[in-house]
Amino acid sequence: MKRYLVPIILLVILFSFSCKPKTPAVKQEALQQFNNQLTAEEKAGGVMTPEIMWKFGRLGSIALSSDGSTVLYSVTERDLVTEASRTNILSIPSAGGIPKQLTTEGGSSPQWIDNGKSIAYVNKDGKLMIMNADGSAKQAVEGMGVFEIFNISPSGNNIYFTRRVKLDQTANEKYNFPKAKVRIIDDLMYRHWNYWSDYSYSHIFVASFNGKSVSGEKDIMEGQKFESPMSPYFDEGEISWSPDGKYIAYTTKRLRGKEDARSTNSDIFLYETSSGKEVNISEGNHGYDRYPVFSPDGTKIGYQSMERDGYESDLDRLFVYDIASGKRTWITKGWEFDVESINWTDEQNIYFVCAYLGTSQVFKTNISGKGVDKVTEGKHELGSLKFESGKMVASIMSFSLAQEVAMIDMNTGEVKQISHINQPIYESIKMGKFEEKYTKTKDGKDLQMWVIYPPDFDPSKKYAALLFCNGGPQSTLGPFWSYRWNMQMMAAKGYIVFAPNRRGVAGFGQAWKEEISCDYGGKDMQDYLDATDAMAKEPYVDANRLGAVGASYGGYSVFYLAGIHGGRFKAFIAHCGVFDFISEYGSTEELWFNDFDYGGPYWDRPKSYQYSPHLLVDSWDTPILIITGANDFRIPYTQSMEAFTAAQLHNIPSRFLFFEDEFHFVLRPQNAVIWQNEFFSWLETYLK
């Protein structure tokens, strides 16, 4: 279930409470162009709508030049009518300024090469291209076949890329029946997240590169039925070059079938390109080991490491491996927060991002292990750190800001937004303010939550309110921007949204995070009820018009709250939630999750199965909208189907929204607008 991640990065404190981010003036023609796209209704409304949401440009890759002077970033635009997407590359001075669009016919995954004189990127047809730093003289790299991700070595004479390699036999091949549609399955992990096995594996290839062509490619995982990067995200951060190009460090999980389904034991291998020799630098650790990053002098590797096998939300620690001695050191020992996005600034100092008390901030440490220091402040989420020549950039977002590029002053901690991708939109709509609130839980703990208010909020009025139930369950809940669960859109409809950082979320220490495992219906559910009761007492909240909404673990939470809420809520919306622990265990794929968080398979009769929502349906009494996608293999759509059947047979007003071509998330533009319209129609019916 983890990784219902509204994937990360936020807003500077200066902008946190503004309805409109205060940014440099936008060219009038750009603003006019956006306004011309608005319907009369949108112009009159002046607030976020599903249609306006699809006018947002979406930040992608970020690359900082070696001298720290210039940032490359990609922006994707989607068309609601045709559902076509277009991604292009822009550059901007790291100090801020006017961006320059470098591609017009499509471009993504930019990388600086040749000491900043040239840029490698992928065009709209999936070909590797080279262009000058100013965007001129574009030409295709010769000798490059089909690939998925690429990275040119810092030395510039080598390249690695990934490609899928078919190693398994299909039923059609076995019987020579090309029209047959059947799978012969002998082991687990035959499907994952949103795709069935295609009988191939993501392998890393290395080759020579002369600036114009690629030659002498070699599969460094030849014959292996394992993948790098690992499924289902295939994150390019799981592979890295050494500064001199002599080594590749890569992440893989050398397990198959049942062992793969029940284990998180991935390792990092150090591969020597000249000899083909490799060493497992994380051997002996049984949890996740991922995201290797070489020190500037190439003598050490920093990486993220979890200790326990099968626990995907274990403490993510910073380890450093010394290549010469083979010694591993836990650098952040004693630090109870997760380490992400590791960046060396010199041979001694490492900066990283982590979820911290409901936000996401930059921290630094020293390989001597002398402690961890906080660098940034603000109600935002930061991520994707990039460092070069004393300059650091990151992505940033908040409840009122879609992802942008920000510069981080490493001395003062100041966070300065330098890109303004969607400024014309912000100039045309109102945003509601958001703030942090604390309340006490039933057992006397301090419970932090985010509260998002409607635009033009009037404290003398009464508003309907929505409890947002976070997914994960151990994911971060900070001031995030989402193109699905968008808080500003909910606020624009006149709802106050409150999002508690209940037991189980990351960012409040490992002990807080672990209180949820095998206790799904326990303290975390009481936290939700406590937060709801606290908000119901606010003079501007109508306690008779409360709803609860959520996805993944949030969807499970809605199903469970439906049986225990004691009349607090008048409407529920559950997206892709678990309804029956027993049937879900038998149909999901990442069994390590259920083994740890449920306490094992149902035949072992763990006590936590008492928290399965299906056991409470006789207490359901509140209208519920249930949403799912046919290609969700993490929490199969049958869970939502079972819940809908139960609601119907208990005569609960209910609706089932089933997307035939979506998975754990609804990503297609027209599907997403239907999702939003049905979401708000349901709330309008039962809360307004």
C-alpha positions as CSV (number, residue, x, y, z in Angstrom):
1,M,0.0,0.0,0.0
2,K,2.8,2.4,0.7
3,R,3.6,4.7,-2.1
4,Y,0.2,6.2,-2.4
5,L,2.6,9.0,-2.6
6,V,1.5,12.3,-3.7
7,P,4.9,12.5,-4.8
8,I,6.8,15.5,-2.9
9,I,8.1,19.1,-2.9
10,L,6.7,22.4,-1.8
11,L,6.7,26.1,-1.1
12,V,8.9,28.7,0.5
13,I,7.8,30.2,3.8
14,L,7.4,33.6,2.1
15,F,4.6,32.2,-0.1
16,S,3.0,29.8,2.4
17,F,0.0,31.8,3.3
18,S,-0.5,33.8,0.2
19,C,-3.5,33.4,-2.1
20,K,-1.2,34.2,-5.0
21,P,2.6,33.7,-4.9
22,K,4.4,37.0,-5.1
23,T,6.7,36.5,-8.2
24,P,8.3,38.6,-10.8
25,A,5.9,40.1,-13.3
26,V,4.8,37.7,-16.0
27,K,4.7,38.9,-19.6
28,Q,1.3,40.3,-20.4
29,E,0.9,38.2,-23.5
30,A,1.4,35.0,-21.5
31,L,-1.3,36.0,-19.1
32,Q,-3.6,37.0,-21.9
33,Q,-3.0,33.7,-23.7
34,F,-4.0,31.8,-20.6
35,N,-7.1,34.0,-20.0
36,N,-8.2,33.4,-23.6
37,Q,-8.3,29.7,-22.8
38,L,-10.7,30.2,-19.9
39,T,-14.4,29.7,-20.4
40,A,-16.8,32.4,-19.2
41,E,-17.7,30.3,-16.2
42,E,-14.1,29.9,-15.2
43,K,-13.4,33.6,-15.6
44,A,-16.4,34.4,-13.4
45,G,-15.4,31.8,-10.8
46,G,-11.8,32.7,-10.5
47,V,-10.9,29.6,-8.5
48,M,-9.5,26.2,-9.1
49,T,-11.5,23.8,-11.3
50,P,-10.8,20.4,-12.8
51,E,-10.5,22.0,-16.2
52,I,-8.1,24.6,-15.0
53,M,-6.0,21.9,-13.4
54,W,-5.3,20.5,-16.8
55,K,-3.9,23.8,-17.9
56,F,-1.0,23.5,-15.4
57,G,2.5,22.8,-16.8
58,R,4.1,20.0,-14.7
59,L,7.7,20.1,-13.7
60,G,9.9,17.1,-14.6
61,S,13.7,16.7,-14.5
62,I,16.1,19.2,-13.1
63,A,19.8,19.5,-14.0
64,L,22.3,22.0,-12.7
65,S,25.3,23.0,-14.8
66,S,28.8,22.1,-13.5
67,D,29.6,25.7,-12.8
68,G,26.3,26.1,-10.9
69,S,25.1,29.0,-13.1
70,T,22.3,27.5,-15.1
71,V,19.4,25.1,-14.4
72,L,17.7,22.9,-17.0
73,Y,14.2,21.7,-16.3
74,S,11.5,20.0,-18.3
75,V,7.8,20.9,-18.3
76,T,5.0,18.7,-19.5
77,E,1.7,20.0,-20.8
78,R,-1.5,17.9,-21.3
79,D,-4.4,18.6,-23.5
80,L,-7.8,17.8,-22.0
81,V,-9.6,17.4,-25.3
82,T,-7.0,15.2,-27.2
83,E,-5.3,13.8,-24.1
84,A,-2.0,14.4,-25.9
85,S,1.1,15.4,-23.9
86,R,4.1,17.5,-24.8
87,T,7.3,17.8,-22.8
88,N,9.9,20.5,-23.5
89,I,13.2,21.6,-21.9
90,L,13.9,25.1,-20.6
91,S,16.9,26.8,-19.0
92,I,17.1,29.5,-16.4
93,P,19.9,31.2,-14.5
94,S,20.3,29.6,-11.0
95,A,20.0,33.1,-9.6
96,G,16.6,33.5,-11.2
97,G,15.6,35.4,-14.4
98,I,13.7,34.8,-17.6
99,P,13.6,31.2,-18.7
100,K,14.6,30.2,-22.3
101,Q,12.8,27.3,-24.0
102,L,15.4,25.1,-25.6
103,T,13.1,22.6,-27.4
104,T,9.8,23.1,-29.2
105,E,9.2,19.7,-30.8
106,G,9.6,17.7,-27.5
107,G,12.4,17.0,-25.1
108,S,12.9,15.4,-21.7
109,S,15.6,14.0,-19.3
110,P,18.2,16.8,-20.0
111,Q,21.8,16.2,-18.9
112,W,24.7,18.6,-19.1
113,I,27.8,17.2,-21.0
114,D,31.1,18.5,-22.4
115,N,31.7,20.8,-19.4
116,G,28.4,22.6,-19.9
117,K,28.9,23.3,-23.6
118,S,26.3,20.7,-24.7
119,I,23.1,19.0,-23.5
120,A,22.0,15.4,-24.0
121,Y,18.3,14.7,-23.9
122,V,15.5,12.5,-25.2
123,N,13.3,13.7,-28.0
124,K,9.6,13.0,-28.4
125,D,10.3,9.9,-30.4
126,G,12.5,8.4,-27.7
127,K,15.8,9.1,-29.5
128,L,18.9,10.3,-27.7
129,M,19.8,13.8,-28.9
130,I,22.6,16.3,-28.4
131,M,22.2,20.1,-28.6
132,N,24.3,23.2,-27.8
133,A,23.7,24.8,-24.5
134,D,21.6,27.5,-26.1
135,G,19.3,24.9,-27.8
136,S,20.9,25.1,-31.3
137,A,22.4,22.4,-33.5
138,K,20.3,19.5,-32.4
139,Q,21.4,16.1,-33.7
140,A,20.6,12.5,-33.0
141,V,23.2,10.2,-31.4
142,E,24.1,7.4,-33.8
143,G,24.3,3.8,-32.8
144,M,21.8,4.1,-30.0
145,G,19.0,1.5,-30.1
146,V,15.9,1.4,-28.0
147,F,16.5,2.4,-24.4
148,E,14.6,3.6,-21.4
149,I,16.9,5.8,-19.2
150,F,20.5,7.0,-19.9
151,N,23.4,8.7,-18.2
152,I,26.6,9.9,-19.8
153,S,29.6,9.5,-17.5
154,P,31.2,12.6,-15.9
155,S,34.3,11.9,-17.9
156,G,32.2,12.1,-21.0
157,N,33.5,9.0,-22.8
158,N,31.1,6.4,-21.6
159,I,27.3,6.0,-21.3
160,Y,25.0,3.6,-19.5
161,F,21.4,3.1,-20.5
162,T,18.7,0.6,-19.7
163,R,16.8,-1.7,-22.0
164,R,14.3,-4.5,-21.5
165,V,15.8,-7.9,-22.4
166,K,13.4,-10.8,-23.0
167,L,14.5,-14.0,-21.2
168,D,11.3,-15.9,-20.5
169,Q,9.3,-18.1,-22.9
170,T,5.6,-17.2,-23.6
171,A,2.9,-19.8,-23.9
172,N,2.6,-18.8,-27.5
173,E,6.2,-19.7,-28.1
174,K,6.0,-22.9,-26.2
175,Y,3.1,-24.3,-28.3
176,N,3.6,-22.2,-31.4
177,F,0.1,-20.8,-31.2
178,P,0.5,-17.1,-32.0
179,K,-3.2,-16.3,-31.4
180,A,-3.5,-17.9,-28.0
181,K,-4.1,-15.5,-25.1
182,V,-2.9,-17.4,-22.0
183,R,-0.2,-17.3,-19.4
184,I,1.5,-20.3,-17.8
185,I,2.3,-19.2,-14.3
186,D,4.5,-21.3,-11.9
187,D,5.5,-18.7,-9.3
188,L,4.6,-15.3,-7.8
189,M,5.2,-11.7,-8.9
190,Y,3.6,-12.4,-12.3
191,R,2.2,-8.9,-12.1
192,H,3.2,-5.8,-10.3
193,W,1.4,-2.5,-9.5
194,N,-0.2,-1.9,-12.9
195,Y,1.4,-4.3,-15.4
196,W,1.7,-8.0,-16.0
197,S,5.1,-9.6,-16.6
198,D,6.2,-9.0,-20.2
199,Y,8.7,-11.9,-20.0
200,S,11.6,-9.3,-20.0
201,Y,13.8,-7.6,-17.5
202,S,15.3,-4.1,-17.3
203,H,19.1,-4.5,-17.8
204,I,21.9,-2.0,-17.7
205,F,24.1,-1.6,-20.7
206,V,27.4,0.3,-20.9
207,A,29.0,1.6,-24.1
208,S,31.6,4.0,-25.4
209,F,30.5,7.5,-26.3
210,N,32.4,10.0,-28.4
211,G,30.0,12.9,-28.3
212,K,28.2,11.9,-31.5
213,S,27.8,8.1,-31.5
214,V,27.6,5.1,-29.2
215,S,29.6,1.9,-29.8
216,G,30.6,-1.4,-28.2
217,E,27.5,-1.8,-25.9
218,K,27.6,-4.5,-23.3
219,D,24.9,-5.9,-21.1
220,I,26.4,-5.9,-17.6
221,M,23.5,-8.1,-16.3
222,E,23.6,-10.6,-19.1
223,G,21.4,-13.6,-18.5
224,Q,20.2,-12.4,-15.2
225,K,16.4,-12.6,-14.5
226,F,16.6,-9.5,-12.3
227,E,16.1,-5.8,-12.9
228,S,17.8,-2.5,-12.4
229,P,16.4,-0.1,-11.7
230,M,13.9,-2.0,-9.7
231,S,10.2,-2.3,-10.4
232,P,7.7,-0.8,-10.3
233,Y,9.2,2.7,-10.4
234,F,12.5,2.0,-12.4
235,D,14.0,5.1,-10.6
236,E,17.1,6.3,-12.4
237,G,18.5,7.4,-9.0
238,E,19.2,3.7,-8.3
239,I,22.1,3.8,-10.7
240,S,25.1,6.2,-10.7
241,W,28.6,6.8,-12.3
242,S,31.8,7.3,-10.4
243,P,33.4,10.7,-11.2
244,D,36.1,9.1,-13.4
245,G,33.7,6.8,-15.2
246,K,35.5,3.6,-14.1
247,Y,32.6,2.3,-11.9
248,I,28.9,2.0,-12.0
249,A,27.0,1.5,-8.7
250,Y,23.6,0.0,-9.3
251,T,20.6,-1.3,-7.3
252,T,18.9,-4.6,-7.8
253,K,17.0,-7.3,-5.9
254,R,18.4,-10.7,-6.8
255,L,15.3,-12.6,-5.8
256,R,12.6,-14.2,-7.8
257,G,9.1,-15.5,-7.4
258,K,7.9,-16.1,-3.8
259,E,11.1,-14.8,-2.4
260,D,10.7,-11.6,-4.4
261,A,7.1,-11.2,-3.3
262,R,7.9,-11.5,0.4
263,S,11.3,-9.7,0.7
264,T,12.6,-6.1,0.3
265,N,16.2,-7.3,0.3
266,S,17.8,-5.2,-2.4
267,D,21.5,-4.6,-2.7
268,I,24.0,-2.2,-4.3
269,F,26.6,-3.6,-6.6
270,L,29.8,-1.8,-7.6
271,Y,30.7,-2.7,-11.2
272,E,34.1,-2.0,-12.7
273,T,33.6,-1.2,-16.4
274,S,37.0,-2.3,-17.6
275,S,37.1,-5.7,-16.0
276,G,33.4,-6.5,-15.5
277,K,34.2,-7.4,-11.8
278,E,31.6,-6.4,-9.2
279,V,31.2,-6.4,-5.5
280,N,28.0,-6.3,-3.4
281,I,28.7,-3.3,-1.1
282,S,25.6,-3.9,1.0
283,E,26.0,-7.6,1.5
284,G,24.7,-8.8,4.8
285,N,22.0,-6.2,5.2
286,H,18.6,-7.7,4.6
287,G,16.4,-4.6,3.9
288,Y,16.3,-2.1,1.2
289,D,19.7,-0.7,0.0
290,R,19.2,1.9,-2.7
291,Y,20.3,5.2,-4.3
292,P,24.1,5.1,-4.4
293,V,25.9,8.4,-4.8
294,F,29.7,8.7,-5.3
295,S,31.7,11.2,-3.3
296,P,33.4,13.9,-5.5
297,D,36.8,12.2,-5.3
298,G,35.2,8.8,-6.1
299,T,36.6,7.0,-3.1
300,K,33.3,6.6,-1.2
301,I,29.6,5.8,-1.9
302,G,26.7,7.2,0.1
303,Y,23.4,5.3,0.0
304,Q,20.1,4.8,1.7
305,S,19.7,1.6,3.8
306,M,16.8,0.0,5.7
307,E,17.7,-2.7,8.2
308,R,14.7,-5.1,8.4
309,D,13.7,-7.4,5.5
310,G,10.1,-7.1,4.5
311,Y,9.5,-3.7,6.1
312,E,9.4,-1.1,3.3
313,S,8.9,1.7,5.8
314,D,11.8,0.9,8.1
315,L,14.1,3.8,9.1
316,D,15.9,5.0,5.9
317,R,19.5,5.5,7.1
318,L,22.5,7.2,5.5
319,F,25.4,4.8,5.0
320,V,28.8,5.5,3.5
321,Y,30.9,2.7,1.9
322,D,34.7,3.2,1.6
323,I,35.7,1.6,-1.7
324,A,39.4,0.9,-0.7
325,S,38.7,-0.7,2.7
326,G,35.2,-2.1,2.1
327,K,34.1,-0.5,5.4
328,R,30.5,0.6,5.8
329,T,29.5,3.3,8.3
330,W,26.1,4.3,9.5
331,I,26.5,8.1,9.4
332,T,23.1,9.2,10.8
333,K,23.0,6.8,13.7
334,G,20.7,8.3,16.3
335,W,18.7,10.3,13.8
336,E,15.1,9.0,13.8
337,F,14.0,10.6,10.5
338,D,14.2,9.2,7.0
339,V,17.1,10.2,4.7
340,E,16.3,11.0,1.0
341,S,18.0,12.6,-2.0
342,I,21.6,12.3,-0.8
343,N,24.1,14.9,-2.2
344,W,27.8,15.2,-1.5
345,T,29.1,18.8,-1.4
346,D,32.7,17.7,-0.8
347,E,34.5,14.7,0.5
348,Q,33.3,15.3,4.1
349,N,29.8,16.8,3.9
350,I,26.5,15.4,2.8
351,Y,23.2,17.2,2.3
352,F,19.9,15.3,2.1
353,V,16.1,15.8,2.3
354,C,13.8,14.3,4.8
355,A,10.2,14.5,6.0
356,Y,10.2,16.5,9.2
357,L,7.3,17.5,11.5
358,G,4.8,17.7,8.6
359,T,7.1,19.4,6.1
360,S,10.1,18.3,4.0
361,Q,13.4,20.1,4.6
362,V,17.1,20.0,3.7
363,F,19.5,18.7,6.4
364,K,23.3,18.2,6.4
365,T,25.8,16.0,8.1
366,N,29.5,15.1,8.1
367,I,30.9,11.6,7.5
368,S,32.6,11.9,10.9
369,G,29.1,11.2,12.3
370,K,29.0,14.4,14.4
371,G,25.2,14.8,14.0
372,V,22.6,16.2,11.7
373,D,21.9,19.9,11.2
374,K,18.7,21.5,9.8
375,V,19.3,23.8,6.8
376,T,15.9,25.1,5.6
377,E,12.7,26.2,7.2
378,G,9.2,26.8,5.8
379,K,5.8,25.3,5.2
380,H,6.8,23.5,2.0
381,E,8.1,20.2,0.7
382,L,11.5,20.0,-0.9
383,G,13.1,17.3,-3.0
384,S,15.3,16.3,-5.9
385,L,18.5,18.1,-4.6
386,K,21.1,19.0,-7.1
387,F,24.5,20.5,-6.2
388,E,27.3,21.9,-8.3
389,S,30.1,24.5,-7.5
390,G,28.6,25.7,-4.3
391,K,25.1,26.1,-5.6
392,M,22.1,23.9,-4.7
393,V,18.7,23.6,-6.3
394,A,15.6,21.5,-5.5
395,S,12.0,21.1,-6.5
396,I,9.5,22.8,-4.2
397,M,5.7,22.6,-3.7
398,S,3.0,23.4,-1.2
399,F,-0.8,23.3,-1.0
400,S,-0.9,26.4,-3.0
401,L,2.0,25.9,-5.4
402,A,2.6,23.2,-8.0
403,Q,6.1,21.9,-8.3
404,E,8.7,24.5,-9.2
405,V,12.5,25.0,-9.1
406,A,14.0,26.7,-6.1
407,M,17.5,27.8,-5.2
408,I,18.8,27.0,-1.7
409,D,21.3,29.2,0.1
410,M,23.4,26.7,1.9
411,N,24.7,29.3,4.4
412,T,21.4,31.0,5.4
413,G,18.9,28.2,4.5
414,E,16.9,30.7,2.4
415,V,14.7,29.0,-0.2
416,K,14.1,31.1,-3.3
417,Q,11.7,30.0,-6.0
418,I,13.3,30.7,-9.4
419,S,10.9,29.1,-11.9
420,H,7.3,30.3,-12.4
421,I,5.9,27.7,-14.7
422,N,2.2,28.5,-13.9
423,Q,2.3,32.1,-12.9
424,P,-0.4,33.1,-15.5
425,I,-2.8,30.7,-13.8
426,Y,-2.0,32.0,-10.3
427,E,-2.6,35.5,-11.5
428,S,-6.1,34.4,-12.6
429,I,-7.5,32.4,-9.7
430,K,-7.7,32.7,-6.0
431,M,-6.0,30.3,-3.6
432,G,-7.2,29.5,-0.1
433,K,-4.8,30.0,2.8
434,F,-3.4,27.0,4.7
435,E,-2.1,26.7,8.2
436,E,-0.7,24.2,10.7
437,K,-2.7,23.3,13.8
438,Y,-2.1,21.0,16.8
439,T,-4.7,19.2,18.9
440,K,-4.4,16.6,21.7
441,T,-5.2,12.9,21.1
442,K,-7.2,10.7,23.4
443,D,-3.9,9.3,24.8
444,G,-2.4,12.8,25.3
445,K,-0.2,13.0,22.3
446,D,0.3,16.2,20.2
447,L,-1.4,15.7,16.8
448,Q,-0.3,18.0,14.0
449,M,-2.6,18.6,11.1
450,W,-2.9,20.9,8.1
451,V,-6.0,23.0,7.6
452,I,-6.8,24.4,4.1
453,Y,-9.5,27.1,4.0
454,P,-11.7,28.2,1.1
455,P,-10.7,31.4,-0.9
456,D,-12.2,34.5,0.8
457,F,-12.7,32.5,4.0
458,D,-15.0,34.3,6.4
459,P,-14.6,33.0,10.0
460,S,-18.1,34.3,10.9
461,K,-19.7,31.8,8.5
462,K,-20.2,28.0,8.8
463,Y,-18.5,25.7,6.4
464,A,-18.7,22.0,5.6
465,A,-15.4,20.2,6.3
466,L,-13.6,17.2,4.9
467,L,-11.2,14.9,6.8
468,F,-8.4,13.9,4.4
469,C,-7.1,10.4,5.2
470,N,-3.5,10.0,4.1
471,G,-2.3,7.0,2.1
472,G,0.8,4.9,2.6
473,P,0.1,4.3,5.5
474,Q,3.7,5.4,6.3
475,S,4.1,8.0,3.6
476,T,4.7,11.7,4.3
477,L,1.8,14.2,4.8
478,G,3.2,17.6,4.2
479,P,2.0,20.7,2.3
480,F,1.8,18.8,-1.0
481,W,0.4,19.6,-4.5
482,S,-1.5,16.9,-6.2
483,Y,-3.2,16.7,-9.6
484,R,-5.7,14.2,-8.1
485,W,-6.2,15.0,-4.4
486,N,-5.9,18.8,-4.8
487,M,-6.7,20.6,-1.6
488,Q,-7.2,23.9,-3.4
489,M,-9.9,22.4,-5.6
490,M,-11.7,21.1,-2.5
491,A,-11.4,24.5,-0.8
492,A,-12.6,26.2,-4.0
493,K,-15.8,24.2,-3.7
494,G,-16.4,25.8,-0.2
495,Y,-14.9,23.0,2.0
496,I,-12.5,23.4,4.8
497,V,-10.0,20.5,4.5
498,F,-8.2,19.1,7.5
499,A,-5.4,16.6,7.1
500,P,-4.0,15.0,10.3
501,N,-0.5,13.5,10.6
502,R,-2.0,10.6,12.5
503,R,0.0,7.6,13.9
504,G,2.0,5.9,11.1
505,V,3.0,8.8,8.9
506,A,6.7,9.6,8.3
507,G,8.3,12.8,9.6
508,F,7.6,12.5,13.3
509,G,10.2,9.9,14.2
510,Q,10.4,6.2,13.7
511,A,8.4,5.3,16.8
512,W,5.5,7.4,15.7
513,K,5.6,5.8,12.2
514,E,5.7,2.2,13.6
515,E,2.7,2.7,15.9
516,I,0.4,1.8,13.0
517,S,1.8,-1.6,12.0
518,C,-0.6,-4.5,13.1
519,D,-2.9,-1.8,14.6
520,Y,-4.7,-0.3,11.7
521,G,-8.0,0.1,13.6
522,G,-6.3,1.4,16.7
523,K,-4.5,4.6,17.6
524,D,-4.5,6.0,14.1
525,M,-8.2,5.7,13.8
526,Q,-8.6,7.4,17.2
527,D,-6.3,10.1,15.9
528,Y,-8.7,10.7,13.0
529,L,-11.7,10.9,15.4
530,D,-9.9,13.2,17.7
531,A,-8.9,15.6,14.9
532,T,-12.5,15.5,13.6
533,D,-13.9,16.3,17.1
534,A,-11.4,19.2,17.5
535,M,-12.4,20.7,14.1
536,A,-16.1,20.2,14.8
537,K,-15.8,22.5,17.8
538,E,-14.4,25.4,15.6
539,P,-17.0,28.2,15.3
540,Y,-16.6,28.2,11.5
541,V,-17.2,24.5,11.0
542,D,-20.6,23.0,10.6
543,A,-20.5,19.8,12.6
544,N,-23.5,18.5,10.8
545,R,-21.7,18.7,7.4
546,L,-18.6,16.6,7.8
547,G,-17.2,14.2,5.2
548,A,-14.2,11.8,5.1
549,V,-12.2,11.1,1.9
550,G,-9.0,9.2,1.1
551,A,-7.1,6.8,-1.2
552,S,-5.2,3.6,-0.7
553,Y,-4.6,3.4,3.0
554,G,-6.9,6.5,3.1
555,G,-9.5,4.4,1.3
556,Y,-9.1,1.7,3.9
557,S,-9.5,4.3,6.6
558,V,-12.8,5.5,5.1
559,F,-14.1,1.9,5.0
560,Y,-13.1,1.4,8.6
561,L,-14.4,4.8,9.8
562,A,-17.7,4.0,8.1
563,G,-18.2,1.3,10.8
564,I,-17.0,3.3,13.9
565,H,-17.6,7.0,13.3
566,G,-20.6,7.3,15.6
567,G,-22.6,9.6,13.3
568,R,-19.8,12.2,12.9
569,F,-19.8,12.0,9.1
570,K,-22.5,12.5,6.5
571,A,-20.6,11.4,3.4
572,F,-17.6,9.1,2.6
573,I,-15.4,8.7,-0.5
574,A,-13.0,5.8,-0.7
575,H,-10.5,5.3,-3.5
576,C,-8.7,2.0,-4.0
577,G,-9.0,1.0,-0.4
578,V,-8.6,-2.4,1.3
579,F,-12.0,-3.8,2.4
580,D,-11.2,-7.5,3.3
581,F,-7.8,-8.4,4.6
582,I,-8.2,-12.1,3.8
583,S,-9.2,-11.7,0.1
584,E,-6.7,-8.9,-0.4
585,Y,-3.8,-11.0,0.9
586,G,-4.6,-13.6,-1.7
587,S,-4.7,-11.2,-4.6
588,T,-2.1,-8.6,-4.0
589,E,1.5,-8.9,-5.2
590,E,3.9,-7.2,-2.7
591,L,3.3,-9.7,0.1
592,W,6.1,-8.2,2.2
593,F,3.8,-5.4,3.0
594,N,1.0,-7.6,4.3
595,D,3.4,-9.9,6.1
596,F,4.8,-6.9,8.1
597,D,1.8,-4.6,8.5
598,Y,-0.9,-7.2,8.9
599,G,1.4,-9.6,10.9
600,G,1.4,-12.3,8.3
601,P,-1.0,-14.4,6.1
602,Y,-4.5,-15.0,7.3
603,W,-3.9,-18.7,7.9
604,D,-1.6,-17.7,10.7
605,R,-4.6,-15.9,12.3
606,P,-2.8,-12.6,13.2
607,K,-4.8,-10.5,15.6
608,S,-4.6,-7.5,13.3
609,Y,-7.2,-9.1,10.9
610,Q,-9.8,-8.0,13.4
611,Y,-9.3,-4.5,11.8
612,S,-10.6,-5.7,8.4
613,P,-13.4,-3.2,7.4
614,H,-15.7,-6.0,6.1
615,L,-16.3,-7.1,9.7
616,L,-18.0,-3.7,10.4
617,V,-20.4,-3.4,7.5
618,D,-23.4,-4.1,9.7
619,S,-22.7,-0.7,11.3
620,W,-22.5,1.2,8.0
621,D,-25.1,3.9,7.8
622,T,-23.6,6.7,5.7
623,P,-23.6,7.4,1.9
624,I,-20.4,6.2,0.3
625,L,-18.8,6.7,-3.1
626,I,-16.3,4.0,-4.0
627,I,-13.6,4.4,-6.7
628,T,-11.1,2.0,-8.3
629,G,-9.2,1.2,-11.5
630,A,-9.1,-2.2,-13.3
631,N,-5.3,-2.2,-13.5
632,D,-4.7,-1.7,-9.8
633,F,-2.8,-4.9,-8.8
634,R,-1.5,-3.3,-5.5
635,I,-5.0,-3.2,-4.1
636,P,-7.0,-5.1,-6.7
637,Y,-10.3,-3.6,-7.9
638,T,-12.2,-6.5,-6.4
639,Q,-11.7,-4.9,-3.0
640,S,-13.8,-1.9,-4.0
641,M,-16.3,-4.1,-5.7
642,E,-16.8,-6.1,-2.5
643,A,-17.3,-2.9,-0.5
644,F,-19.9,-1.6,-3.1
645,T,-21.7,-4.9,-3.0
646,A,-21.8,-4.7,0.8
647,A,-23.1,-1.1,0.8
648,Q,-25.8,-1.9,-1.7
649,L,-27.1,-5.0,0.1
650,H,-27.2,-2.9,3.4
651,N,-29.3,-0.3,1.5
652,I,-26.6,2.4,2.0
653,P,-26.7,5.1,-0.7
654,S,-23.7,4.2,-2.7
655,R,-22.0,4.7,-6.1
656,F,-19.2,2.7,-7.7
657,L,-16.8,4.6,-10.0
658,F,-14.8,2.0,-12.1
659,F,-12.1,3.1,-14.5
660,E,-11.3,0.5,-17.1
661,D,-7.9,1.9,-18.0
662,E,-6.6,3.3,-14.8
663,F,-4.7,1.7,-11.9
664,H,-3.9,2.9,-8.3
665,F,-4.1,6.5,-9.6
666,V,-6.3,8.1,-12.1
667,L,-3.9,9.8,-14.6
668,R,-5.7,10.3,-17.9
669,P,-7.1,13.8,-18.3
670,Q,-10.7,13.1,-19.2
671,N,-10.9,10.3,-16.6
672,A,-9.5,12.7,-14.0
673,V,-12.1,15.4,-14.8
674,I,-14.9,12.7,-14.5
675,W,-13.3,11.6,-11.2
676,Q,-13.4,15.2,-9.9
677,N,-16.9,15.9,-11.1
678,E,-18.3,12.7,-9.5
679,F,-16.3,13.4,-6.3
680,F,-17.8,16.9,-5.8
681,S,-21.2,15.8,-7.0
682,W,-21.3,13.2,-4.2
683,L,-20.2,15.8,-1.6
684,E,-22.7,18.3,-2.9
685,T,-25.5,15.8,-2.6
686,Y,-24.8,14.8,1.0
687,L,-23.0,17.8,2.5
688,K,-24.5,20.9,0.9
